[in-house]
């Protein structure tokens, strides 16, 4: 489908922690985080997410580059202000379908898709106005690395699970009909040999080129209302030249053209 201009937005944090070296393209808008009080991590995250929702709501077609997955709830809340119905295409090596009740680690980053589908009602306050996305409007691609309880929860859900394959993505999005789609991609979906220095590498998986094809398939099939790239690299490597090249390739597959400040850091 025809592309309009993407509005690039940067949220340079992981959960409630700022990532000082997060790569910021020349044309991007950086979300200005509020001063965070001491206190529980979810409360601090809520303030960051509110700032993100306010920024994304003013973007005609947002493309968010972030250091984590949970900030996706802020992007989706903003998109829901203009789209009564919204589907989600979630590409990730992990399911992100844990909840506080079943998680073995308590890691909030592993609950991001549960957050979107209304499975963590007591984790955050309601300042975003986020409406749970129905399971039937969610397509989960890959998710090869699942905890046992998380696997059971997904099996009991109505989420559409597919391989990270362009043909499967085309078919799944076509079945959803004309609903606008939000695309979420965590870089750890890419094969560990093709992507170094990820925070949570997940071993063998699709190549970078295959993921580019998946994004291009989504772009060709659906009305992409917004997109989100979780740049889950280790903090010491998130601004490497290879990292920027990967971000450039993935966003280009969505039809975005990034321009970096010069000289780039190596």
Backbone as CSV, one residue per row, in Angstrom:
resi,resn,N_x,N_y,N_z,CA_x,CA_y,CA_z,C_x,C_y,C_z
1,UNK,0.842,-1.183,0.000,0.000,0.000,0.000,0.885,1.244,0.000
2,UNK,0.309,2.368,-0.428,1.090,3.595,-0.524,1.510,4.064,0.861
3,UNK,2.742,4.582,0.952,3.265,5.074,2.217,3.058,6.577,2.336
4,UNK,2.845,7.040,3.527,2.963,8.451,3.841,4.231,8.623,4.662
5,UNK,4.580,9.833,4.979,5.807,10.084,5.716,5.697,9.537,7.134
6,UNK,6.749,8.875,7.580,6.815,8.411,8.969,7.316,9.543,9.849
7,UNK,6.746,9.649,11.030,7.206,10.594,12.044,8.026,9.822,13.064
8,UNK,9.320,10.069,13.073,10.239,9.294,13.895,10.288,9.846,15.320
9,UNK,10.084,8.959,16.307,10.043,9.328,17.720,10.982,8.411,18.498
10,UNK,11.757,8.995,19.408,12.751,8.252,20.171,12.373,8.231,21.645
11,UNK,12.357,7.030,22.234,12.170,6.888,23.691,13.395,6.154,24.226
12,UNK,14.408,6.889,24.657,15.718,6.295,24.973,15.820,5.747,26.392
13,UNK,15.018,4.746,26.693,15.107,4.136,28.020,14.749,2.662,27.932
14,UNK,15.142,1.946,28.987,14.769,0.539,29.164,14.058,0.431,30.504
15,UNK,12.771,0.110,30.452,11.911,0.158,31.633,11.941,1.576,32.203
16,UNK,12.555,1.801,33.363,12.584,3.157,33.911,13.987,3.756,33.889
17,UNK,14.907,3.123,33.143,16.302,3.556,33.149,16.683,4.205,31.816
18,UNK,17.216,5.424,31.891,17.652,6.142,30.696,18.850,5.455,30.059
19,UNK,18.884,5.414,28.716,20.029,4.878,27.969,20.752,6.072,27.348
20,UNK,21.835,6.533,27.949,22.445,7.792,27.510,22.995,7.763,26.091
21,UNK,23.429,6.609,25.593,24.033,6.531,24.262,23.053,6.067,23.189
22,UNK,21.769,6.142,23.469,20.790,5.677,22.491,20.956,6.447,21.181
23,UNK,20.965,5.745,20.039,21.175,6.432,18.754,19.955,7.254,18.355
24,UNK,20.188,8.506,17.960,19.095,9.411,17.622,19.315,9.945,16.204
25,UNK,18.509,9.506,15.249,18.641,10.025,13.879,18.398,11.528,13.819
26,UNK,18.899,12.137,12.754,18.879,13.597,12.654,17.468,14.168,12.629
27,UNK,16.506,13.441,12.077,15.162,13.984,11.909,14.191,13.542,13.002
28,UNK,14.700,12.941,14.056,13.818,12.351,15.073,13.408,13.356,16.140
29,UNK,12.241,13.094,16.723,11.778,13.805,17.906,12.022,12.925,19.121
30,UNK,12.759,13.434,20.087,13.036,12.671,21.294,12.006,13.019,22.368
31,UNK,11.378,11.998,22.937,10.451,12.234,24.039,11.231,12.774,25.229
32,UNK,10.764,13.878,25.754,11.423,14.475,26.923,10.847,13.812,28.173
33,UNK,11.649,13.035,28.882,11.105,12.343,30.053,10.891,13.301,31.209
34,UNK,9.860,13.084,31.984,9.677,13.900,33.182,10.686,13.510,34.248
35,UNK,10.795,14.333,35.264,11.610,13.966,36.417,10.914,12.818,37.128
36,UNK,11.649,11.735,37.319,11.055,10.551,37.914,11.333,10.511,39.409
37,UNK,10.288,10.386,40.204,10.502,10.262,41.654,11.013,8.874,41.985
38,UNK,11.571,8.713,43.144,11.900,7.376,43.599,10.605,6.641,43.883
39,UNK,10.663,5.317,43.762,9.455,4.540,44.006,9.419,3.307,43.134
40,UNK,8.288,2.607,43.087,8.181,1.368,42.318,8.439,1.607,40.827
41,UNK,9.068,0.630,40.205,9.390,0.743,38.784,8.143,0.969,37.935
42,UNK,7.034,0.238,38.127,5.855,0.501,37.299,5.350,1.945,37.389
43,UNK,5.417,2.546,38.569,4.977,3.932,38.716,5.876,4.873,37.929
44,UNK,7.165,4.613,37.948,8.107,5.431,37.182,7.889,5.224,35.677
45,UNK,7.651,3.984,35.284,7.378,3.695,33.872,6.108,4.392,33.403
46,UNK,5.097,4.460,34.252,3.843,5.105,33.874,4.061,6.559,33.471
47,UNK,4.939,7.252,34.189,5.219,8.648,33.857,5.923,8.757,32.506
48,UNK,6.853,7.858,32.242,7.522,7.837,30.937,6.535,7.511,29.820
49,UNK,5.645,6.585,30.093,4.672,6.185,29.072,3.682,7.312,28.790
50,UNK,3.311,8.061,29.814,2.403,9.183,29.596,3.059,10.234,28.695
51,UNK,4.324,10.523,28.933,5.035,11.473,28.078,5.099,10.966,26.641
52,UNK,5.276,9.663,26.486,5.325,9.082,25.148,3.971,9.162,24.457
53,UNK,2.912,8.840,25.174,1.578,8.928,24.593,1.287,10.342,24.107
54,UNK,1.645,11.328,24.889,1.400,12.718,24.498,2.156,13.076,23.225
55,UNK,3.391,12.573,23.081,4.187,12.857,21.893,3.651,12.114,20.679
56,UNK,3.378,10.828,20.844,2.905,10.016,19.716,1.552,10.507,19.227
57,UNK,0.718,10.998,20.127,-0.615,11.465,19.738,-0.559,12.629,18.754
58,UNK,0.544,13.368,18.739,0.690,14.500,17.836,1.361,14.124,16.518
59,UNK,1.739,12.868,16.377,2.400,12.415,15.149,1.359,11.833,14.204
60,UNK,1.439,12.202,12.939,0.477,11.696,11.967,0.647,10.197,11.749
61,UNK,1.888,9.762,11.698,2.174,8.337,11.463,3.462,7.993,12.211
62,UNK,3.344,7.578,13.455,4.528,7.424,14.313,5.322,6.160,14.036
63,UNK,6.629,6.316,14.067,7.571,5.197,14.053,8.474,5.406,15.258
64,UNK,8.290,4.571,16.270,8.976,4.750,17.550,10.202,3.851,17.601
65,UNK,11.340,4.427,17.959,12.543,3.664,18.280,12.718,3.722,19.786
66,UNK,12.733,2.556,20.427,12.735,2.506,21.886,13.760,1.507,22.388
67,UNK,14.071,1.610,23.675,15.003,0.674,24.281,14.336,-0.502,24.951
68,UNK,13.000,-0.579,24.876,12.300,-1.699,25.489,11.006,-1.977,24.744
69,UNK,10.267,-2.994,25.198,8.968,-3.330,24.604,7.777,-2.726,25.348
70,UNK,7.791,-2.591,26.687,6.604,-2.093,27.379,6.144,-0.701,26.973
71,UNK,7.044,0.148,26.471,6.624,1.483,26.050,5.659,1.411,24.870
72,UNK,5.531,0.227,24.263,4.546,0.039,23.203,3.136,0.343,23.689
73,UNK,2.868,0.139,24.983,1.526,0.443,25.490,1.214,1.925,25.334
74,UNK,2.228,2.768,25.425,2.025,4.204,25.239,1.729,4.527,23.778
75,UNK,2.464,3.883,22.872,2.233,4.117,21.444,0.843,3.651,21.034
76,UNK,0.428,2.495,21.513,-0.890,1.969,21.160,-1.992,2.846,21.752
77,UNK,-1.824,3.302,22.981,-2.820,4.187,23.587,-3.013,5.449,22.755
78,UNK,-1.917,5.992,22.231,-2.017,7.186,21.390,-2.731,6.874,20.076
79,UNK,-2.409,5.747,19.459,-3.062,5.378,18.200,-4.548,5.123,18.391
80,UNK,-4.923,4.588,19.554,-6.335,4.320,19.815,-7.156,5.599,19.928
81,UNK,-6.515,6.727,20.127,-7.240,7.991,20.175,-7.824,8.349,18.808
82,UNK,-7.230,7.804,17.725,-7.727,8.138,16.390,-8.238,6.936,15.615
83,UNK,-7.964,5.728,16.128,-8.429,4.511,15.459,-9.288,3.716,16.430
84,UNK,-10.562,3.636,16.140,-11.474,2.917,17.034,-11.117,1.441,17.110
85,UNK,-10.688,0.894,15.991,-10.271,-0.506,15.934,-8.818,-0.535,15.491
86,UNK,-8.023,-1.379,16.111,-6.591,-1.434,15.812,-6.118,-2.868,15.972
87,UNK,-5.347,-3.336,15.002,-4.729,-4.660,15.094,-3.250,-4.500,15.406
88,UNK,-2.659,-5.568,15.933,-1.250,-5.556,16.325,-0.535,-6.723,15.657
89,UNK,0.550,-6.422,14.965,1.478,-7.432,14.466,2.724,-7.348,15.322
90,UNK,3.001,-8.419,16.087,4.077,-8.416,17.078,5.130,-9.428,16.644
91,UNK,6.305,-8.943,16.243,7.403,-9.798,15.805,8.469,-9.808,16.887
92,UNK,8.724,-10.992,17.449,9.574,-11.049,18.637,10.048,-12.487,18.819
93,UNK,11.289,-12.642,19.281,11.757,-13.990,19.632,11.032,-14.515,20.856
94,UNK,10.540,-13.598,21.689,9.838,-13.961,22.913,8.346,-13.686,22.746
95,UNK,7.548,-14.281,23.600,6.117,-14.040,23.535,5.703,-12.760,24.216
96,UNK,6.526,-12.295,25.182,6.168,-11.125,25.998,4.769,-11.285,26.578
97,UNK,4.427,-12.541,26.921,3.070,-12.860,27.353,3.030,-13.352,28.792
98,UNK,4.085,-13.052,29.534,4.056,-13.332,30.965,3.198,-12.300,31.687
99,UNK,2.849,-12.612,32.900,2.152,-11.685,33.794,2.824,-11.782,35.162
100,UNK,2.541,-10.852,36.073,3.130,-10.976,37.409,2.806,-12.306,38.076
101,UNK,1.675,-12.904,37.738,1.262,-14.148,38.390,2.033,-15.365,37.899
102,UNK,2.514,-15.343,36.651,3.151,-16.536,36.091,4.634,-16.349,35.792
103,UNK,5.121,-15.120,35.822,6.524,-14.879,35.490,7.449,-15.484,36.549
104,UNK,8.489,-16.154,36.095,9.470,-16.715,37.023,10.529,-15.689,37.423
105,UNK,10.677,-14.632,36.621,11.705,-13.627,36.882,11.133,-12.306,37.387
106,UNK,9.868,-12.041,37.072,9.289,-10.750,37.403,9.691,-9.640,36.454
107,UNK,10.400,-9.987,35.382,10.899,-8.988,34.433,9.733,-8.370,33.659
108,UNK,9.555,-7.069,33.780,8.414,-6.391,33.173,8.492,-6.366,31.649
109,UNK,9.717,-6.416,31.118,9.853,-6.431,29.663,9.265,-7.676,29.025
110,UNK,9.133,-8.750,29.815,8.552,-9.979,29.303,7.040,-10.025,29.408
111,UNK,6.421,-8.884,29.706,4.964,-8.821,29.867,4.306,-7.850,28.900
112,UNK,5.060,-7.348,27.928,4.568,-6.223,27.119,3.310,-6.556,26.328
113,UNK,3.252,-7.734,25.720,2.056,-8.087,24.956,0.882,-8.380,25.882
114,UNK,1.147,-8.921,27.051,0.087,-9.081,28.051,-0.479,-7.729,28.464
115,UNK,0.395,-6.726,28.563,-0.069,-5.383,28.896,-1.064,-4.877,27.860
116,UNK,-0.752,-5.079,26.577,-1.620,-4.577,25.510,-2.956,-5.287,25.478
117,UNK,-2.988,-6.553,25.878,-4.220,-7.325,25.776,-5.000,-7.376,27.095
118,UNK,-4.628,-6.535,28.041,-5.420,-6.384,29.257,-5.192,-7.427,30.320
119,UNK,-4.032,-8.093,30.291,-3.777,-9.175,31.245,-2.972,-8.734,32.470
120,UNK,-2.662,-7.443,32.567,-1.915,-6.936,33.726,-2.659,-5.742,34.331
121,UNK,-3.926,-5.890,34.703,-4.746,-4.732,35.086,-4.259,-4.006,36.336
122,UNK,-3.552,-4.677,37.201,-3.140,-4.052,38.460,-1.688,-3.569,38.451
123,UNK,-1.039,-3.656,37.278,0.376,-3.323,37.227,0.610,-1.818,37.119
124,UNK,-0.247,-1.142,36.349,-0.099,0.294,36.123,-1.386,1.020,36.506
125,UNK,-1.271,2.339,36.675,-2.476,3.141,36.827,-3.107,3.332,35.442
126,UNK,-4.172,4.107,35.361,-4.941,4.206,34.116,-4.754,5.549,33.426
127,UNK,-3.584,6.145,33.541,-3.412,7.498,33.008,-3.282,7.536,31.492
128,UNK,-3.104,6.396,30.823,-2.947,6.401,29.371,-4.275,6.286,28.630
129,UNK,-5.286,5.738,29.273,-6.529,5.473,28.565,-6.410,4.325,27.575
130,UNK,-5.524,3.393,27.841,-5.315,2.255,26.946,-6.481,1.284,27.036
131,UNK,-7.026,0.914,25.881,-8.075,-0.099,25.813,-7.442,-1.430,25.419
132,UNK,-7.755,-2.518,26.108,-7.160,-3.805,25.748,-7.428,-4.156,24.283
133,UNK,-6.376,-4.579,23.594,-6.516,-5.033,22.209,-7.065,-6.460,22.239
134,UNK,-8.162,-6.739,21.532,-8.701,-8.103,21.545,-7.683,-9.113,21.010
135,UNK,-7.644,-10.282,21.621,-6.736,-11.338,21.152,-6.889,-11.576,19.653
136,UNK,-8.120,-11.539,19.182,-8.382,-11.845,17.773,-7.799,-10.803,16.829
137,UNK,-7.372,-9.655,17.371,-6.740,-8.614,16.560,-5.219,-8.638,16.680
138,UNK,-4.663,-9.684,17.294,-3.217,-9.764,17.515,-2.625,-10.918,16.719
139,UNK,-1.562,-10.613,15.968,-0.787,-11.626,15.257,0.611,-11.645,15.881
140,UNK,1.022,-12.796,16.384,2.328,-12.959,17.026,3.216,-13.814,16.131
141,UNK,4.301,-13.219,15.654,5.199,-13.912,14.734,6.469,-14.351,15.458
142,UNK,6.860,-15.587,15.242,8.044,-16.254,15.780,7.805,-16.721,17.215
143,UNK,8.172,-15.912,18.216,7.987,-16.294,19.631,8.527,-17.689,19.888
144,UNK,9.782,-17.890,19.505,10.393,-19.221,19.634,10.905,-19.500,21.037
145,UNK,11.028,-18.463,21.850,11.629,-18.598,23.184,10.568,-18.261,24.234
146,UNK,9.891,-19.287,24.757,8.780,-19.091,25.677,9.021,-19.822,26.987
147,UNK,8.567,-19.218,28.080,8.536,-19.929,29.359,7.356,-20.907,29.345
148,UNK,7.428,-21.990,30.127,6.345,-22.985,30.088,4.963,-22.414,30.378
149,UNK,4.818,-21.632,31.445,3.510,-21.067,31.776,3.058,-20.056,30.730
150,UNK,4.011,-19.343,30.169,3.709,-18.391,29.110,3.187,-19.129,27.865
151,UNK,3.812,-20.248,27.553,3.370,-21.063,26.421,1.926,-21.530,26.630
152,UNK,1.619,-21.956,27.845,0.255,-22.401,28.138,-0.738,-21.252,28.010
153,UNK,-0.348,-20.083,28.488,-1.233,-18.929,28.412,-1.510,-18.545,26.960
154,UNK,-0.490,-18.591,26.132,-0.690,-18.302,24.713,-1.598,-19.337,24.058
155,UNK,-1.406,-20.597,24.414,-2.225,-21.659,23.836,-3.694,-21.488,24.197
156,UNK,-3.956,-20.938,25.368,-5.333,-20.741,25.812,-5.939,-19.455,25.269
157,UNK,-5.138,-18.623,24.643,-5.615,-17.348,24.118,-6.153,-17.523,22.701
158,UNK,-6.647,-16.436,22.141,-7.099,-16.425,20.749,-6.148,-15.644,19.851
159,UNK,-4.936,-15.440,20.334,-3.921,-14.755,19.530,-3.503,-15.643,18.363
160,UNK,-3.333,-15.027,17.195,-2.925,-15.764,15.996,-1.410,-15.917,16.004
161,UNK,-0.911,-17.131,16.104,0.522,-17.375,16.111,0.969,-17.877,14.743
162,UNK,2.035,-17.266,14.220,2.535,-17.608,12.897,4.059,-17.601,12.914
163,UNK,4.690,-18.235,11.952,6.147,-18.100,11.821,6.508,-16.721,11.278
164,UNK,7.748,-16.325,11.480,8.226,-15.053,10.939,8.567,-15.270,9.468
165,UNK,7.540,-15.306,8.679,7.648,-15.624,7.251,6.774,-14.632,6.483
166,UNK,7.277,-14.036,5.410,6.487,-13.019,4.691,5.132,-13.522,4.217
167,UNK,5.084,-14.737,3.698,3.806,-15.268,3.214,2.819,-15.447,4.359
168,UNK,3.310,-15.927,5.511,2.430,-16.111,6.666,1.914,-14.770,7.172
169,UNK,2.761,-13.755,7.170,2.343,-12.426,7.604,1.309,-11.844,6.648
170,UNK,1.548,-11.995,5.363,0.582,-11.510,4.377,-0.779,-12.162,4.583
171,UNK,-0.784,-13.474,4.764,-2.048,-14.197,4.936,-2.747,-13.798,6.233
172,UNK,-1.986,-13.679,7.322,-2.582,-13.350,8.616,-3.189,-11.946,8.606
173,UNK,-2.482,-10.990,8.029,-3.000,-9.624,7.986,-4.197,-9.528,7.043
174,UNK,-4.174,-10.286,5.962,-5.313,-10.281,5.040,-6.572,-10.810,5.728
175,UNK,-6.392,-11.806,6.604,-7.548,-12.359,7.311,-8.153,-11.362,8.291
176,UNK,-7.350,-10.416,8.777,-7.867,-9.425,9.715,-8.785,-8.413,9.040
177,UNK,-8.675,-8.276,7.727,-9.493,-7.303,7.023,-8.860,-5.924,7.010
178,UNK,-9.678,-4.878,6.808,-9.131,-3.531,6.574,-8.762,-2.749,7.838
179,UNK,-8.693,-3.387,8.977,-8.370,-2.684,10.216,-6.945,-2.128,10.169
180,UNK,-6.710,-0.895,10.663,-5.338,-0.364,10.726,-4.467,-1.241,11.620
181,UNK,-3.176,-1.316,11.289,-2.254,-2.221,11.971,-1.105,-1.439,12.608
182,UNK,-0.797,-1.816,13.835,0.401,-1.341,14.535,1.421,-2.471,14.490
183,UNK,2.626,-2.186,13.999,3.684,-3.189,13.876,4.714,-2.975,14.975
184,UNK,4.973,-4.038,15.723,5.983,-4.004,16.780,7.061,-5.029,16.447
185,UNK,8.312,-4.593,16.440,9.434,-5.490,16.169,10.482,-5.355,17.256
186,UNK,10.803,-6.473,17.906,11.935,-6.536,18.823,13.104,-7.129,18.043
187,UNK,14.235,-6.440,18.063,15.366,-6.880,17.243,15.886,-8.257,17.635
188,UNK,15.549,-8.738,18.833,16.069,-10.042,19.232,15.427,-11.200,18.464
189,UNK,14.453,-10.887,17.603,13.884,-11.916,16.733,14.920,-12.414,15.724
190,UNK,15.911,-11.585,15.442,16.916,-11.906,14.430,17.905,-12.937,14.968
191,UNK,18.295,-13.862,14.132,19.235,-14.920,14.486,20.455,-14.340,15.199
192,UNK,20.852,-14.975,16.282,21.953,-14.455,17.096,23.263,-14.344,16.327
193,UNK,23.468,-15.180,15.322,24.698,-15.086,14.531,24.651,-13.909,13.565
194,UNK,23.460,-13.375,13.328,23.277,-12.263,12.394,23.111,-10.942,13.129
195,UNK,23.009,-11.024,14.469,22.775,-9.831,15.265,23.536,-9.985,16.575
196,UNK,24.630,-9.279,16.707,25.433,-9.409,17.924,24.993,-8.405,18.975
197,UNK,25.296,-8.741,20.223,25.166,-7.821,21.352,23.728,-7.464,21.713
198,UNK,22.774,-8.361,21.426,21.411,-8.141,21.902,21.347,-8.379,23.408
199,UNK,20.442,-7.699,24.085,20.267,-7.903,25.529,19.854,-9.335,25.836
200,UNK,18.944,-9.872,25.020,18.390,-11.194,25.283,18.438,-12.037,24.007
201,UNK,19.636,-12.487,23.606,19.739,-13.294,22.388,18.975,-14.602,22.530
202,UNK,18.382,-15.044,21.429,17.524,-16.235,21.483,17.948,-17.312,20.504
203,UNK,19.221,-17.308,20.124,19.728,-18.397,19.311,19.231,-18.366,17.881
204,UNK,19.209,-19.540,17.233,18.858,-19.601,15.810,17.456,-19.067,15.536
205,UNK,17.345,-18.287,14.480,16.064,-17.705,14.093,16.172,-17.102,12.712
206,UNK,15.196,-16.293,12.321,15.232,-15.687,10.986,16.385,-14.703,10.840
207,UNK,16.892,-14.606,9.641,17.981,-13.679,9.355,17.459,-12.247,9.301
208,UNK,18.373,-11.298,9.322,18.000,-9.890,9.165,17.270,-9.686,7.842
209,UNK,17.760,-10.306,6.780,17.111,-10.166,5.470,15.687,-10.713,5.498
210,UNK,15.467,-11.816,6.203,14.123,-12.381,6.297,13.179,-11.446,7.046
211,UNK,13.682,-10.815,8.089,12.840,-9.879,8.840,12.544,-8.641,7.992
212,UNK,13.494,-8.188,7.213,13.209,-7.098,6.278,12.068,-7.484,5.341
213,UNK,12.087,-8.723,4.860,11.022,-9.198,3.973,9.677,-9.252,4.703
214,UNK,9.694,-9.630,5.978,8.463,-9.656,6.765,7.871,-8.252,6.906
215,UNK,8.720,-7.278,7.199,8.244,-5.907,7.330,7.730,-5.379,6.002
216,UNK,8.430,-5.707,4.920,7.969,-5.273,3.602,6.627,-5.901,3.261
217,UNK,6.427,-7.156,3.667,5.146,-7.822,3.424,4.024,-7.129,4.193
218,UNK,4.290,-6.759,5.449,3.289,-6.042,6.231,2.964,-4.704,5.601
219,UNK,3.986,-4.014,5.160,3.805,-2.711,4.514,2.974,-2.828,3.244
220,UNK,3.173,-3.913,2.489,2.463,-4.090,1.229,1.023,-4.551,1.426
221,UNK,0.744,-5.171,2.570,-0.559,-5.796,2.787,-1.515,-4.932,3.578
222,UNK,-1.014,-4.245,4.594,-1.886,-3.595,5.571,-1.753,-2.082,5.546
223,UNK,-2.725,-1.442,6.159,-2.680,-0.010,6.432,-1.932,0.171,7.748
224,UNK,-0.657,0.508,7.675,0.171,0.620,8.864,-0.048,1.982,9.521
225,UNK,-0.739,1.952,10.652,-1.031,3.196,11.361,0.144,3.669,12.191
226,UNK,1.002,2.747,12.584,2.154,3.076,13.398,3.086,1.883,13.471
227,UNK,4.311,2.141,13.878,5.301,1.071,13.991,6.232,1.380,15.141
228,UNK,6.914,0.327,15.596,7.731,0.428,16.813,8.879,-0.555,16.692
229,UNK,10.083,-0.073,16.899,11.273,-0.909,16.868,11.903,-0.907,18.252
230,UNK,11.858,-2.075,18.915,12.489,-2.220,20.219,13.973,-2.511,20.006
231,UNK,14.795,-1.507,20.260,16.242,-1.608,20.020,16.904,-2.192,21.262
232,UNK,16.690,-3.488,21.447,17.096,-4.144,22.697,18.529,-4.648,22.629
233,UNK,19.445,-3.755,22.284,20.861,-4.076,22.345,21.393,-3.798,23.745
234,UNK,22.531,-4.403,24.072,23.213,-4.053,25.308,23.589,-2.572,25.284
235,UNK,23.481,-1.876,26.411,23.722,-0.425,26.411,25.076,-0.023,25.838
236,UNK,26.100,-0.844,26.041,27.437,-0.496,25.550,27.554,-0.608,24.038
237,UNK,26.579,-1.214,23.389,26.664,-1.440,21.944,25.505,-0.823,21.171
238,UNK,24.623,-0.124,21.861,23.417,0.348,21.198,23.684,1.462,20.198
239,UNK,24.854,2.093,20.281,25.184,3.147,19.322,26.363,2.761,18.431
240,UNK,26.624,1.460,18.293,27.658,1.007,17.374,27.238,1.267,15.931
241,UNK,28.203,1.317,15.050,27.901,1.508,13.632,27.028,0.386,13.093
242,UNK,27.311,-0.862,13.493,26.497,-1.988,13.018,25.062,-1.889,13.537
243,UNK,24.895,-1.362,14.730,23.552,-1.160,15.277,22.789,-0.155,14.428
244,UNK,23.406,0.963,14.120,22.742,1.983,13.303,22.406,1.447,11.923
245,UNK,23.309,0.641,11.371,23.042,0.060,10.056,21.827,-0.867,10.104
246,UNK,21.719,-1.648,11.179,20.575,-2.546,11.321,19.281,-1.762,11.467
247,UNK,19.299,-0.722,12.288,18.113,0.123,12.450,17.718,0.742,11.111
248,UNK,18.708,1.202,10.353,18.438,1.810,9.048,17.785,0.812,8.107
249,UNK,18.293,-0.411,8.095,17.723,-1.428,7.205,16.292,-1.800,7.601
250,UNK,16.049,-1.965,8.882,14.723,-2.374,9.325,13.688,-1.274,9.072
251,UNK,14.059,-0.037,9.349,13.111,1.050,9.109,12.919,1.286,7.612
252,UNK,13.945,1.056,6.818,13.801,1.187,5.365,12.804,0.174,4.825
253,UNK,12.769,-1.021,5.421,11.810,-2.030,4.981,10.373,-1.570,5.214
254,UNK,10.184,-0.639,6.158,8.869,-0.058,6.415,8.603,1.181,5.560
255,UNK,9.606,1.595,4.795,9.442,2.761,3.939,9.992,4.042,4.513
256,UNK,10.723,3.948,5.617,11.309,5.133,6.241,12.753,5.298,5.789
257,UNK,13.182,6.541,5.691,14.559,6.837,5.298,15.222,7.615,6.429
258,UNK,16.183,6.970,7.102,16.852,7.601,8.240,18.085,8.366,7.786
259,UNK,18.334,9.454,8.468,19.554,10.217,8.248,20.195,10.420,9.615
260,UNK,21.481,10.072,9.726,22.168,10.143,10.999,23.048,11.382,11.067
261,UNK,23.217,11.877,12.269,24.143,12.985,12.475,25.549,12.548,12.112
262,UNK,26.312,13.436,11.575,27.720,13.168,11.271,28.599,14.066,12.139
263,UNK,29.757,13.547,12.563,30.231,12.171,12.310,29.536,11.187,13.239
264,UNK,29.249,9.993,12.720,28.612,8.946,13.513,29.619,8.369,14.491
265,UNK,29.130,7.953,15.634,30.009,7.325,16.617,30.319,5.915,16.182
266,UNK,31.533,5.456,16.447,31.928,4.099,16.088,32.051,3.231,17.290
